Amino acid sequence: MLGFPVALLLAWSFEIVRDRGATPSSAAGLATGVQPRSIVVLPFANMSDDAAQKHFADGIVEDLTTRLQALPGLKVMSRQSASAYQGRQVDARTISRELGCQYVVEGSVRKIGDRMRVTGQLIDAPKDEHIWAERYDRRLEDAFALQDEICDQIVAAIEARLAPGTADAHAGSAPE
């Protein structure tokens, strides 16, 4: 008669110990796969000699993260999670596995004289395939206006490619 309660107690104890040993990603359900319609904006690389351009690059990332969060049905990974990849060479598949996200946005910022070049890319992370990429060349007169203009265009391009019902449409689309 004591066998059943003892077995029940042992089974319950095993579940508690097993749950304590779970990694954050498996506890959140991410270990089983990628969350559909999820995205992370990685830190943009500063490719200029001017260290001050890191602030411009960080502003682009901050604005993109904020604006993408407003898109319905799109789960955006936190800036804190994305910043863990600053300066690291990590492929999109690894990022997808580690964060459980389907898409990665990455890019770079370069400045020469009064000219800025910003690139942005949208990657289907589990497939490690580009969905969209674009380059923006502008004069740097007003940094905030330039960030707004570029972010507006990047978000519009991403929204068009990730709109509900277009999940497979990007497979045959070419970069703009």
VOPASE-177581 format. One record per residue: residue number from 1; chain; x negated, y negated, z of N, C-alpha, C, O in turn. Coordinates in nm, 4 decimals. Each point is the difference from the previous one (the first is absolute). Layout:
N
[NUM,"A",[X,Y,Z],[X,Y,Z],[X,Y,Z],[X,Y,Z]] ...
This chain:
176
[1,"A",[-0.0806,0.1197,0.0000],[0.0806,-0.1197,0.0000],[-0.0849,-0.1260,0.0000],[0.0412,-0.1020,-0.0554]] [2,"A",[-0.1574,0.1071,0.1157],[-0.0862,-0.1170,0.0015],[-0.0706,-0.0189,-0.1338],[-0.0538,-0.1077,-0.0256]] [3,"A",[0.0526,0.2085,-0.0595],[-0.0712,-0.0058,-0.1269],[0.0507,-0.1085,-0.0935],[-0.0794,-0.0739,-0.0582]] [4,"A",[0.2122,0.0636,0.0431],[0.0566,-0.0976,-0.0924],[-0.0293,-0.1444,0.0418],[-0.0457,-0.0773,-0.0842]] [5,"A",[0.0695,0.0363,0.2106],[-0.0310,-0.1379,0.0400],[-0.1485,-0.0320,-0.0128],[-0.0362,-0.1113,-0.0382]] [6,"A",[-0.0492,0.2068,0.0695],[-0.1447,-0.0237,-0.0120],[-0.0376,-0.0184,-0.1465],[-0.0801,-0.0874,-0.0329]] [7,"A",[0.1372,0.1689,-0.0551],[-0.0278,-0.0124,-0.1430],[0.0495,-0.1345,-0.0527],[-0.0668,-0.0646,-0.0807]] [8,"A",[0.1843,0.0234,0.1270],[0.0553,-0.1295,-0.0410],[-0.0886,-0.1144,0.0468],[-0.0257,-0.0940,-0.0752]] [9,"A",[-0.0208,0.1019,0.1987],[-0.0884,-0.1020,0.0548],[-0.1318,-0.0054,-0.0770],[-0.0507,-0.1085,-0.0286]] [10,"A",[-0.0043,0.2238,-0.0046],[-0.1249,0.0040,-0.0772],[0.0187,-0.0591,-0.1396],[-0.0856,-0.0746,-0.0478]] [11,"A",[0.1962,0.1073,-0.0171],[0.0268,-0.0541,-0.1337],[0.0134,-0.1516,0.0051],[-0.0532,-0.0703,-0.0859]] [12,"A",[0.1243,0.0201,0.1864],[0.0178,-0.1442,0.0158],[-0.1346,-0.0676,0.0259],[-0.0277,-0.1055,-0.0569]] [13,"A",[-0.0557,0.1645,0.1416],[-0.1326,-0.0540,0.0304],[-0.0871,-0.0031,-0.1242],[-0.0742,-0.0958,-0.0218]] [14,"A",[0.0828,0.2005,-0.0602],[-0.0783,0.0047,-0.1231],[0.0371,-0.1159,-0.0921],[-0.0879,-0.0624,-0.0596]] [15,"A",[0.2168,0.0334,0.0476],[0.0458,-0.1104,-0.0853],[-0.0562,-0.1333,0.0484],[-0.0417,-0.0823,-0.0816]] [16,"A",[0.0399,0.0598,0.2122],[-0.0529,-0.1251,0.0543],[-0.1486,-0.0120,-0.0312],[-0.0454,-0.1053,-0.0449]] [17,"A",[-0.0298,0.2107,0.0679],[-0.1445,-0.0031,-0.0268],[-0.0265,-0.0184,-0.1483],[-0.0890,-0.0759,-0.0384]] [18,"A",[0.1651,0.1445,-0.0449],[-0.0189,-0.0119,-0.1441],[0.0286,-0.1424,-0.0469],[-0.0740,-0.0535,-0.0826]] [19,"A",[0.1811,-0.0092,0.1345],[0.0338,-0.1367,-0.0386],[-0.1048,-0.1000,0.0463],[-0.0261,-0.0978,-0.0701]] [20,"A",[-0.0349,0.1196,0.1862],[-0.1045,-0.0900,0.0488],[-0.1222,0.0034,-0.0890],[-0.0709,-0.0999,-0.0119]] [21,"A",[0.0455,0.2124,-0.0502],[-0.1173,0.0142,-0.0856],[0.0228,-0.0477,-0.1411],[-0.0913,0.0036,-0.0825]] [22,"A",[0.2112,-0.0482,0.0534],[0.0296,-0.0438,-0.1363],[-0.0717,-0.1291,-0.0314],[-0.0151,-0.0868,0.0860]] [23,"A",[-0.0289,0.0748,-0.2094],[-0.0623,-0.1240,-0.0441],[0.1088,-0.1021,-0.0252],[0.1152,0.0376,-0.0214]] [24,"A",[-0.1489,-0.1682,0.0232],[0.1038,-0.1010,-0.0247],[0.0705,0.0212,-0.1329],[0.1214,-0.0184,-0.0083]] [25,"A",[-0.1945,0.0566,-0.0959],[0.0648,0.0163,-0.1296],[0.0931,0.1200,-0.0006],[0.1076,-0.0065,-0.0595]] [26,"A",[-0.1461,0.1159,0.1242],[0.0906,0.1146,0.0003],[0.1185,-0.0254,0.0910],[0.1102,0.0470,-0.0281]] [27,"A",[-0.1304,-0.1203,0.1363],[0.1112,-0.0321,0.0885],[0.1020,-0.0872,-0.0717],[0.1197,0.0086,0.0274]] [28,"A",[-0.1661,-0.0914,-0.1180],[0.0899,-0.0875,-0.0746],[0.0594,0.0688,-0.1216],[0.0817,-0.0591,-0.0707]] [29,"A",[-0.1214,0.1827,0.0453],[0.0536,0.0721,-0.1142],[-0.0778,-0.0231,-0.1275],[0.0435,0.0445,-0.1062]] [30,"A",[-0.1572,-0.1123,0.1124],[-0.0754,-0.0315,-0.1193],[-0.0847,0.1162,-0.0486],[-0.0348,0.0059,-0.1179]] [31,"A",[0.0011,0.0864,0.2065],[-0.0871,0.1100,-0.0395],[0.0676,0.0883,-0.1040],[-0.0679,0.0700,-0.0752]] [32,"A",[0.1991,-0.0723,0.0701],[0.0713,0.0837,-0.0938],[0.0038,-0.0608,-0.1390],[0.0398,0.0682,-0.0944]] [33,"A",[-0.0797,-0.1939,0.0779],[-0.0013,-0.0585,-0.1329],[0.0126,-0.1494,0.0005],[-0.0052,-0.0662,0.1037]] [34,"A",[0.0218,0.0161,-0.2220],[0.0059,-0.1431,-0.0247],[0.1431,-0.0494,0.0148],[0.0949,0.0659,-0.0425]] [35,"A",[-0.0813,-0.1827,0.1032],[0.1316,-0.0617,0.0121],[0.0331,-0.0690,-0.1317],[-0.0756,-0.0862,-0.0448]] [36,"A",[0.1862,0.1223,-0.0176],[0.0344,-0.0638,-0.1270],[0.0237,-0.1494,0.0186],[0.0448,-0.0449,0.1055]] [37,"A",[-0.0758,-0.0306,-0.2098],[0.0172,-0.1460,-0.0009],[-0.0693,-0.0660,0.1180],[0.0569,-0.0851,0.0683]] [38,"A",[-0.1816,0.1264,-0.0458],[-0.0820,-0.0620,0.1039],[-0.1271,-0.0526,-0.0654],[-0.0499,0.0571,-0.0969]] [39,"A",[-0.0019,-0.1678,0.1520],[-0.1111,-0.0690,-0.0642],[-0.0914,-0.0610,0.1053],[0.0443,-0.0367,0.1089]] [40,"A",[-0.1713,0.0264,-0.1425],[-0.0959,-0.0708,0.0842],[-0.0771,-0.0971,-0.0888],[-0.0371,0.0332,-0.1126]] [41,"A",[0.0136,-0.1532,0.1646],[-0.0810,-0.0997,-0.0692],[-0.1366,0.0010,0.0674],[-0.0146,-0.0441,0.1140]] [42,"A",[-0.0850,0.0950,-0.1859],[-0.1347,0.0072,0.0554],[-0.0660,-0.1368,-0.0020],[0.0386,-0.0863,-0.0788]] [43,"A",[-0.1380,0.0653,0.1647],[-0.0754,-0.1258,-0.0049],[-0.0608,-0.0200,-0.1395],[-0.0594,0.0919,-0.0565]] [44,"A",[0.0747,-0.2111,0.0030],[-0.0588,-0.0305,-0.1294],[-0.1496,-0.0249,0.0181],[-0.0425,-0.0596,0.0990]] [45,"A",[-0.0353,0.1052,-0.1942],[-0.1454,-0.0166,0.0055],[-0.0379,-0.1420,-0.0398],[0.0523,-0.0535,-0.0977]] [46,"A",[-0.1425,-0.0070,0.1726],[-0.0562,-0.1305,-0.0346],[-0.1247,0.0272,-0.0837],[-0.1021,0.0440,0.0529]] [47,"A",[0.1102,-0.0699,-0.1820],[-0.1111,0.0309,-0.0892],[-0.0830,-0.1226,-0.0360],[-0.0842,0.0060,-0.0896]] [48,"A",[0.1072,-0.1162,0.1585],[-0.0776,-0.1209,-0.0267],[-0.1092,-0.0155,0.1046],[0.0010,0.0667,0.1035]] [49,"A",[-0.0941,-0.1549,-0.1318],[-0.1072,-0.0281,0.0954],[0.0484,-0.0864,0.1163],[-0.0680,-0.0112,0.1020]] [50,"A",[0.1844,-0.0492,-0.1175],[0.0553,-0.0909,0.0994],[0.0777,0.0780,0.1065],[0.1091,0.0503,-0.0267]] [51,"A",[-0.1655,-0.0404,0.1470],[0.0645,0.0743,0.1085],[0.1343,-0.0611,0.0386],[0.0859,0.0691,0.0547]] [52,"A",[-0.0671,-0.1970,-0.0824],[0.1266,-0.0656,0.0335],[0.1161,0.0576,-0.0815],[0.1160,-0.0159,0.0380]] [53,"A",[-0.1461,0.0820,-0.1486],[0.1068,0.0566,-0.0822],[0.0652,0.1213,0.0661],[0.1054,0.0457,-0.0441]] [54,"A",[-0.1679,0.0063,0.1494],[0.0627,0.1086,0.0757],[0.1329,-0.0479,0.0571],[0.0964,0.0765,0.0056]] [55,"A",[-0.0905,-0.2024,0.0368],[0.1253,-0.0551,0.0530],[0.1070,-0.0060,-0.1082],[0.1174,0.0266,0.0261]] [56,"A",[-0.1584,-0.0616,-0.1477],[0.0939,-0.0036,-0.1117],[0.0522,0.1413,-0.0277],[0.1201,0.0201,-0.0180]] [57,"A",[-0.2115,0.0775,0.0148],[0.0382,0.1394,-0.0241],[0.0923,0.0508,0.1105],[0.0991,0.0677,-0.0276]] [58,"A",[-0.1317,-0.1002,0.1527],[0.0844,0.0416,0.1122],[0.1391,-0.0635,-0.0094],[0.0998,0.0628,0.0352]] [59,"A",[-0.0939,-0.1868,-0.0826],[0.1290,-0.0678,-0.0174],[0.0859,0.0681,-0.1053],[0.1212,0.0130,0.0173]] [60,"A",[-0.1829,0.0303,-0.1257],[0.0728,0.0729,-0.1049],[0.0595,0.1285,0.0593],[0.1175,0.0301,-0.0211]] [61,"A",[-0.1988,0.0440,0.0944],[0.0454,0.1261,0.0594],[0.1137,-0.0242,0.0988],[0.1001,0.0716,-0.0006]] [62,"A",[-0.1159,-0.1718,0.0845],[0.1041,-0.0331,0.0986],[0.1311,-0.0354,-0.0692],[0.1064,0.0487,0.0385]] [63,"A",[-0.1146,-0.1340,-0.1412],[0.1210,-0.0405,-0.0720],[0.0639,0.1170,-0.0739],[0.1223,0.0141,0.0008]] [64,"A",[-0.2034,0.0698,-0.0645],[0.0552,0.1158,-0.0704],[0.0708,0.0941,0.0974],[0.1105,0.0469,-0.0274]] [65,"A",[-0.1739,-0.0200,0.1398],[0.0593,0.0886,0.1004],[0.1337,-0.0558,0.0476],[0.0979,0.0738,0.0110]] [66,"A",[-0.0936,-0.2028,0.0169],[0.1225,-0.0644,0.0481],[0.1094,0.0025,-0.1058],[0.1154,0.0304,0.0303]] [67,"A",[-0.1508,-0.0617,-0.1523],[0.1002,-0.0071,-0.1063],[0.0511,0.1382,-0.0399],[0.1186,0.0164,-0.0288]] [68,"A",[-0.2070,0.0824,0.0269],[0.0445,0.1352,-0.0345],[0.0946,0.0546,0.1059],[0.0906,0.0772,-0.0317]] [69,"A",[-0.1106,-0.1162,0.1567],[0.0867,0.0447,0.1084],[0.1450,-0.0416,-0.0245],[0.0924,0.0660,0.0475]] [70,"A",[-0.0725,-0.1732,-0.1202],[0.1349,-0.0502,-0.0260],[0.0720,0.0782,-0.1104],[0.1204,-0.0176,-0.0186]] [71,"A",[-0.1912,0.1027,-0.0540],[0.0646,0.0766,-0.1069],[0.0836,0.1122,0.0616],[-0.0499,0.0757,0.0834]] [72,"A",[0.1756,-0.0645,-0.1235],[0.0865,0.1021,0.0586],[-0.0489,0.1420,-0.0300],[-0.0386,0.0321,-0.1124]] [73,"A",[0.0416,0.0509,0.2152],[-0.0331,0.1408,-0.0172],[-0.1476,0.0319,-0.0110],[-0.0365,0.1152,-0.0231]] [74,"A",[-0.0495,-0.2151,0.0390],[-0.1437,0.0227,-0.0099],[-0.0601,-0.0069,0.1400],[0.0156,-0.1000,0.0701]] [75,"A",[-0.0832,0.2050,-0.0305],[-0.0658,0.0030,0.1304],[-0.1432,-0.0480,-0.0199],[-0.0744,0.0562,-0.0803]] [76,"A",[0.0364,-0.1603,0.1537],[-0.1325,-0.0595,-0.0131],[-0.0816,0.0327,0.1251],[0.0422,-0.0276,0.1122]] [77,"A",[-0.1584,0.0863,-0.1334],[-0.0889,0.0324,0.1112],[-0.0548,-0.1292,0.0600],[-0.0122,-0.1009,-0.0695]] [78,"A",[-0.0202,0.1041,0.1966],[-0.0448,-0.1206,0.0689],[-0.1357,-0.0483,-0.0488],[-0.0813,0.0767,-0.0516]] [79,"A",[0.0597,-0.2063,0.0695],[-0.1291,-0.0601,-0.0344],[-0.1103,0.0619,0.0843],[-0.1127,0.0168,-0.0467]] [80,"A",[0.1451,0.0168,0.1705],[-0.0974,0.0621,0.0896],[-0.0463,0.1346,-0.0555],[-0.1194,0.0297,0.0015]] [81,"A",[0.2123,0.0514,-0.0499],[-0.0360,0.1288,-0.0598],[-0.0858,-0.0201,-0.1238],[-0.0975,0.0720,-0.0214]] [82,"A",[0.1342,-0.1699,-0.0597],[-0.0747,-0.0266,-0.1226],[-0.1406,-0.0512,0.0288],[-0.0938,0.0331,-0.0725]] [83,"A",[0.0781,-0.1134,0.1773],[-0.1312,-0.0600,0.0281],[-0.1038,0.1043,0.0396],[-0.1198,-0.0277,-0.0047]] [84,"A",[0.1635,0.1467,0.0433],[-0.0940,0.1069,0.0327],[-0.0831,0.0410,-0.1213],[-0.1036,0.0649,0.0152]] [85,"A",[0.1481,-0.1022,-0.1360],[-0.0708,0.0365,-0.1221],[-0.0900,-0.1120,-0.0517],[-0.0610,0.0135,-0.1061]] [86,"A",[0.0524,-0.1234,0.1799],[-0.0852,-0.1137,-0.0394],[-0.1450,0.0463,-0.0151],[-0.0592,0.0541,0.0933]] [87,"A",[0.0037,-0.0761,-0.2111],[-0.1404,0.0307,-0.0247],[-0.0315,0.1470,-0.0155],[-0.1167,0.0360,-0.0155]] [88,"A",[0.2167,0.0502,0.0191],[-0.0212,0.1443,-0.0145],[0.0349,0.0442,-0.1413],[0.0942,-0.0513,-0.0602]] [89,"A",[-0.1690,0.1449,0.0085],[0.0301,0.0584,-0.1304],[0.0817,0.1271,0.0230],[-0.0556,0.1068,0.0254]] [90,"A",[0.1879,-0.1195,-0.0346],[0.0899,0.1120,0.0241],[0.0928,0.0112,-0.1204],[0.0574,-0.0995,-0.0442]] [91,"A",[-0.0428,0.2219,-0.0092],[0.0854,0.0161,-0.1176],[0.1476,-0.0046,0.0396],[0.0362,0.0213,0.1157]] [92,"A",[0.0468,-0.0496,-0.2145],[0.1438,-0.0192,0.0228],[0.0665,0.1249,0.0573],[0.0898,-0.0109,0.0835]] [93,"A",[-0.1322,0.1281,-0.1269],[0.0603,0.1240,0.0519],[-0.0238,0.0134,0.1509],[0.0892,0.0414,0.0741]] [94,"A",[-0.2090,-0.0764,-0.0300],[-0.0313,0.0080,0.1428],[0.0855,-0.0991,0.0781],[0.0547,0.0338,0.1050]] [95,"A",[-0.0432,-0.1554,-0.1559],[0.0830,-0.1013,0.0660],[0.1443,0.0476,0.0068],[0.0662,-0.0169,0.1023]] [96,"A",[-0.0175,0.0756,-0.2097],[0.1355,0.0524,-0.0025],[0.0200,0.1061,0.1075],[0.1007,-0.0012,0.0708]] [97,"A",[-0.1954,0.0918,-0.0587],[0.0100,0.1046,0.1029],[-0.0069,-0.0588,0.1407],[0.0779,0.0374,0.0877]] [98,"A",[-0.1719,-0.1300,-0.0671],[-0.0205,-0.0550,0.1344],[0.1158,-0.0880,0.0456],[0.0371,0.0025,0.1174]] [99,"A",[0.0204,-0.0802,-0.2088],[0.1084,-0.0915,0.0375],[0.1385,0.0530,-0.0375],[0.1014,-0.0530,0.0454]] [100,"A",[-0.0976,0.1563,-0.1271],[0.1283,0.0539,-0.0433],[0.0723,-0.0903,-0.0971],[0.1228,0.0028,-0.0073]] [101,"A",[-0.1975,-0.0839,-0.0686],[0.0645,-0.0937,-0.0922],[-0.0122,0.0482,-0.1442],[-0.0925,0.0730,-0.0356]] [102,"A",[0.1866,-0.1150,-0.0447],[0.0054,0.0405,-0.1393],[-0.0804,-0.0933,-0.0908],[-0.0581,0.0441,-0.0991]] [103,"A",[0.0552,-0.1716,0.1331],[-0.0656,-0.0983,-0.0872],[-0.1053,-0.0794,0.0760],[0.0116,-0.0237,0.1202]] [104,"A",[-0.1143,-0.0164,-0.1936],[-0.1076,-0.0831,0.0534],[-0.0138,-0.1219,-0.0909],[-0.0023,0.0123,-0.1224]] [105,"A",[-0.0069,-0.1301,0.1843],[-0.0326,-0.1230,-0.0731],[-0.1415,-0.0367,0.0411],[-0.0314,-0.0081,0.1187]] [106,"A",[-0.0528,-0.0140,-0.2173],[-0.1367,-0.0425,0.0270],[-0.0362,-0.1089,-0.0982],[0.0679,-0.0197,-0.1007]] [107,"A",[-0.1758,-0.0512,0.1309],[-0.0407,-0.1067,-0.0903],[-0.1286,-0.0641,0.0434],[-0.0667,0.0448,0.0932]] [108,"A",[0.0331,-0.1526,-0.1643],[-0.1233,-0.0724,0.0302],[0.0182,-0.1479,-0.0299],[0.0911,-0.0410,-0.0720]] [109,"A",[-0.1812,-0.0373,0.1299],[-0.0009,-0.1449,-0.0179],[-0.1423,-0.0401,-0.0369],[-0.0960,0.0421,0.0645]] [110,"A",[0.0831,-0.1245,-0.1695],[-0.1308,-0.0536,-0.0394],[0.0128,-0.1491,-0.0253],[0.1008,-0.0471,-0.0528]] [111,"A",[-0.2031,-0.0255,0.0907],[-0.0010,-0.1448,-0.0222],[-0.1323,-0.0393,-0.0618],[-0.1071,0.0365,0.0486]] [112,"A",[0.1170,-0.1118,-0.1568],[-0.1178,-0.0600,-0.0625],[0.0364,-0.1451,-0.0288],[0.0914,-0.0278,-0.0776]] [113,"A",[-0.1633,-0.0637,0.1403],[0.0316,-0.1422,-0.0140],[0.1391,-0.0273,0.0524],[0.0314,0.0314,0.1148]] [114,"A",[0.0531,-0.0906,-0.2002],[0.1371,-0.0281,0.0420],[0.0986,0.1018,-0.0561],[0.1209,-0.0227,0.0023]] [115,"A",[-0.1721,0.1349,-0.0527],[0.0843,0.1029,-0.0596],[0.0143,0.1198,0.0934],[-0.0971,0.0442,0.0614]] [116,"A",[0.2182,0.0072,-0.0516],[0.0286,0.1198,0.0791],[0.0484,0.1091,-0.0934],[0.0750,-0.0257,-0.0942]] [117,"A",[-0.1184,0.1470,0.1210],[0.0530,0.1171,-0.0690],[0.0480,0.0963,0.1080],[-0.0765,0.0404,0.0876]] [118,"A",[0.2038,-0.0045,-0.0953],[0.0598,0.0954,0.0927],[0.0519,0.1166,-0.0824],[0.0699,-0.0193,-0.0995]] [119,"A",[-0.1043,0.1393,0.1410],[0.0550,0.1186,-0.0642],[0.0886,0.0716,0.1001],[-0.0246,-0.0036,0.1205]] [120,"A",[0.1266,0.0678,-0.1712],[0.0883,0.0814,0.0826],[0.0318,0.1283,-0.0732],[0.0121,0.0015,-0.1225]] [121,"A",[0.0015,0.1071,0.1984],[0.0290,0.1300,-0.0589],[0.0995,0.0734,0.0885],[-0.0090,-0.0050,0.1226]] [122,"A",[0.1030,0.0724,-0.1850],[0.0945,0.0860,0.0694],[-0.0326,0.1428,-0.0400],[-0.0060,0.0327,-0.1185]] [123,"A",[-0.0151,0.0523,0.2191],[-0.0434,0.1369,-0.0248],[0.1005,0.0968,0.0610],[0.0418,-0.0168,0.1145]] [124,"A",[-0.0034,0.1181,-0.1914],[0.0750,0.1126,0.0546],[-0.1046,0.0836,0.0726],[-0.0749,0.0748,-0.0628]] [125,"A",[0.0700,-0.0877,0.1953],[-0.1115,0.0538,0.0779],[-0.0138,0.1523,-0.0042],[-0.1111,0.0493,-0.0198]] [126,"A",[0.2190,0.0272,0.0375],[-0.0187,0.1456,-0.0038],[-0.0542,0.0496,-0.1341],[-0.0724,0.0995,-0.0052]] [127,"A",[0.1075,-0.1688,-0.1027],[-0.0476,0.0377,-0.1337],[-0.1318,-0.0687,-0.0346],[-0.0684,0.0404,-0.0940]] [128,"A",[0.0328,-0.1446,0.1701],[-0.1176,-0.0822,-0.0285],[0.0051,-0.0560,-0.1421],[-0.0980,0.0044,-0.0743]] [129,"A",[0.2160,-0.0575,0.0390],[0.0223,-0.0557,-0.1338],[0.0461,-0.1446,0.0087],[0.0841,-0.0352,0.0828]] [130,"A",[-0.1406,-0.0481,-0.1699],[0.0441,-0.1390,-0.0069],[0.1389,-0.0072,-0.0613],[0.0288,0.0641,-0.1011]] [131,"A",[0.0562,-0.1434,0.1644],[0.1334,-0.0270,-0.0535],[-0.0013,-0.1356,-0.0687],[0.0650,-0.0204,-0.1026]] [132,"A",[-0.1404,-0.0717,0.1614],[-0.0029,-0.1369,-0.0495],[-0.1294,-0.0652,0.0458],[-0.0501,0.0292,0.1086]] [133,"A",[-0.0035,-0.1172,-0.1915],[-0.1162,-0.0808,0.0379],[0.0057,-0.1301,-0.0784],[0.0483,-0.0042,-0.1131]] [134,"A",[-0.0980,-0.1010,0.1750],[-0.0009,-0.1311,-0.0663],[-0.1136,-0.0848,0.0546],[-0.0445,0.0181,0.1133]] [135,"A",[-0.0010,-0.1099,-0.1953],[-0.1035,-0.0956,0.0379],[0.0587,-0.1400,-0.0134],[0.0696,-0.0313,-0.0966]] [136,"A",[-0.0998,-0.0523,0.1963],[0.0498,-0.1381,0.0025],[-0.1198,-0.0932,0.0071],[-0.0761,0.0040,0.0966]] [137,"A",[0.0589,-0.0876,-0.1979],[-0.1067,-0.1006,-0.0030],[0.0641,-0.1369,0.0146],[0.0861,-0.0384,-0.0790]] [138,"A",[-0.1292,-0.0346,0.1811],[0.0584,-0.1319,0.0270],[-0.1073,-0.0945,0.0527],[-0.1047,0.0423,0.0489]] [139,"A",[0.1341,-0.1715,-0.0603],[-0.0830,-0.1013,0.0643],[0.0437,-0.0106,0.1456],[0.1189,0.0059,0.0312]] [140,"A",[-0.2162,-0.0215,0.0565],[0.0304,-0.0123,0.1425],[0.0135,-0.1480,0.0334],[-0.0989,-0.0695,0.0234]] [141,"A",[0.2230,0.0229,-0.0216],[0.0278,-0.1378,0.0387],[0.0699,-0.0030,0.1355],[-0.0343,-0.0807,0.0864]] [142,"A",[0.1318,0.1687,-0.0684],[0.0751,0.0113,0.1246],[0.0070,0.1493,0.0334],[0.0719,0.0754,-0.0656]] [143,"A",[-0.1465,-0.0335,0.1671],[-0.0109,0.1429,0.0324],[0.1357,0.0616,0.0307],[0.0291,0.1111,-0.0445]] [144,"A",[0.0551,-0.1827,0.1207],[0.1299,0.0563,0.0356],[0.0905,0.0138,-0.1224],[0.0694,0.1007,-0.0143]] [145,"A",[-0.0695,-0.1994,-0.0730],[0.0809,0.0077,-0.1221],[-0.0484,0.1154,-0.0878],[0.0803,0.0722,-0.0592]] [146,"A",[-0.2113,-0.0559,0.0515],[-0.0558,0.1087,-0.0799],[0.0370,0.1361,0.0594],[0.0374,0.0913,-0.0736]] [147,"A",[-0.0475,-0.0772,0.2062],[0.0400,0.1249,0.0651],[0.1480,0.0290,-0.0259],[0.0372,0.1132,-0.0311]] [148,"A",[0.0463,-0.2159,0.0441],[0.1438,0.0181,-0.0236],[0.0275,0.0455,-0.1425],[0.0771,0.0934,-0.0220]] [149,"A",[-0.1397,-0.1589,-0.0743],[0.0224,0.0341,-0.1403],[-0.0405,0.1442,-0.0294],[0.0753,0.0748,-0.0623]] [150,"A",[-0.1926,-0.0369,0.1068],[-0.0507,0.1352,-0.0274],[0.0831,0.1042,0.0739],[0.0341,0.1036,-0.0571]] [151,"A",[-0.0010,-0.1297,0.1834],[0.0814,0.0955,0.0771],[0.1382,0.0169,-0.0615],[0.0516,0.1116,-0.0057]] [152,"A",[0.0094,-0.2215,-0.0406],[0.1308,0.0094,-0.0653],[-0.0069,0.0944,-0.1192],[0.0878,0.0845,-0.0177]] [153,"A",[-0.1918,-0.0985,-0.0640],[-0.0124,0.0830,-0.1196],[-0.0291,0.1457,0.0339],[0.0542,0.0902,-0.0640]] [154,"A",[-0.1382,-0.0663,0.1629],[-0.0317,0.1377,0.0391],[0.1233,0.0689,0.0585],[0.0298,0.1140,-0.0355]] [155,"A",[0.0413,-0.1821,0.1244],[0.1195,0.0594,0.0608],[0.1058,0.0279,-0.1065],[0.0645,0.1048,0.0041]] [156,"A",[-0.0452,-0.1962,-0.0992],[0.0980,0.0223,-0.1069],[-0.0378,0.1226,-0.0832],[0.0868,0.0793,-0.0366]] [157,"A",[-0.2150,-0.0637,0.0069],[-0.0452,0.1156,-0.0785],[0.0214,0.1299,0.0775],[0.0443,0.0999,-0.0567]] [158,"A",[-0.0757,-0.1014,0.1863],[0.0182,0.1200,0.0822],[0.1486,0.0322,0.0130],[0.0406,0.1155,-0.0127]] [159,"A",[0.0394,-0.2173,0.0380],[0.1436,0.0213,0.0148],[0.0593,0.0606,-0.1270],[0.0840,0.0897,0.0081]] [160,"A",[-0.1256,-0.1367,-0.1231],[0.0509,0.0530,-0.1268],[-0.0358,0.1473,-0.0182],[0.0787,0.0773,-0.0545]] [161,"A",[-0.1959,-0.0396,0.0995],[-0.0446,0.1383,-0.0180],[0.0534,0.0951,0.1063],[0.0106,0.1203,-0.0240]] [162,"A",[0.0230,-0.1731,0.1409],[0.0477,0.0865,0.1081],[0.1494,-0.0137,0.0250],[0.0516,0.0527,0.0986]] [163,"A",[0.0176,-0.1222,-0.1863],[0.1447,-0.0160,0.0163],[0.0662,0.1372,0.0014],[-0.0429,0.0897,-0.0726]] [164,"A",[0.1470,-0.0719,0.1544],[0.0693,0.1291,0.0030],[0.0402,0.0430,-0.1406],[0.0502,-0.0800,-0.0788]] [165,"A",[-0.0731,0.2069,0.0488],[0.0342,0.0529,-0.1317],[-0.1149,-0.0065,-0.0986],[0.0106,0.0518,-0.1112]] [166,"A",[-0.1217,-0.1155,0.1510],[-0.1144,-0.0077,-0.0907],[-0.1189,0.0791,0.0526],[-0.1134,-0.0223,-0.0423]] [167,"A",[0.1388,0.1140,0.1338],[-0.1089,0.0749,0.0630],[-0.0861,0.0727,-0.1019],[-0.1216,0.0085,0.0172]] [168,"A",[0.1824,0.0443,-0.1231],[-0.0790,0.0711,-0.1005],[-0.0294,-0.0882,-0.1202],[-0.0762,0.0397,-0.0882]] [169,"A",[0.1348,-0.1580,0.0832],[-0.0179,-0.0869,-0.1162],[-0.1417,-0.0513,-0.0108],[-0.0466,-0.0275,-0.1106]] [170,"A",[-0.0239,0.0135,0.2226],[-0.1346,-0.0547,-0.0057],[-0.0997,0.0958,-0.0621],[-0.1098,-0.0416,-0.0371]] [171,"A",[0.1442,0.1665,0.0250],[-0.0946,0.0981,-0.0531],[-0.0435,-0.0356,-0.1413],[-0.1145,0.0257,-0.0373]] [172,"A",[0.2035,-0.0843,-0.0418],[-0.0373,-0.0322,-0.1364],[-0.0246,-0.1472,-0.0227],[-0.0272,-0.0399,-0.1133]] [173,"A",[0.0355,-0.0429,0.2163],[-0.0160,-0.1431,-0.0210],[-0.1456,-0.0402,0.0012],[-0.0807,0.0554,0.0746]] [174,"A",[0.0488,-0.1506,-0.1564],[-0.1367,-0.0506,-0.0099],[-0.0137,-0.1234,0.0861],[0.0992,-0.0681,0.0264]] [175,"A",[-0.2213,0.0373,0.0185],[-0.0213,-0.1237,0.0763],[0.0366,-0.1199,-0.0835],[-0.0129,0.0009,-0.1224]] [176,"A",[0.0588,-0.1042,0.1902],[0.0353,-0.1230,-0.0708],[-0.1226,-0.0782,-0.0350],[0.0100,-0.1070,-0.0601]] 
